[in-house]
């Protein structure tokens, strides 16, 4: 395993990229409504990244991915491909996942949106997944372990009798989109890699309403719940600081989340 430790100057560049990624999710928010297609949302994100931010959408062409963002609706766990034929309807939940490259550095974040009025179960799942992510971020500091992160997420999911997807995980990030370490969203406290100042990685739990099992669709990208139950995901890019953690993809006004 090869972990890259970032300097303060590196982290400042990641902070810039992270802010841009967070901004994209704010810009697209008003358009996430019944009748919108996921392709329309993708175009809005693409235009903002390229024309306004003068940055690079990292997903376009990444391992053949055909779009700017992943749009994962209802029972889609991750990597949903935007489509003109996918029309959002009242009650849907959708994750939009965006990665921006600015001056060679990546900012990667995702969040859930409610389309119209969600069901009670959908709202509970989305809120629980967000809580699980922040529960994990809160314990990041030098000397903590990757197992602490996984255990913190799993504890919240277990409490609500939801399940944690195990096949997909967070990852190191910097000038490389996906680098070491892999950040599992389940595990045992005290086990795994010990965190050090200057590490940067994503925490992006995927939590299912039903069983944890996944299925990859024939398009080679879209991952769905095997039992067709709902799934939710939230993601931030974080940096391990001297005395704790900094969220590099923080949304302005969300400062009380930690």
Secondary structure by P-SEA (a helix, b strand, c coil): cbbbbbcaaaaaaaaaaaaaaaaaaaaacccccccccaaaaaaaaaaaacccccccccccccccccccbbbbccccccbbbbcccccccccbbbbbbbbbbccccccccccccccccccaaaaaaaaaaaaaaaaaaaaccccccaaaaaaaaaaaaaaacccccccbbbbbbcccccccbbbbccccccccccccccbbbbbbbbbbccccbbbbcccccbbbcccccbbbbbbbbbbbcccccccccccccccccc
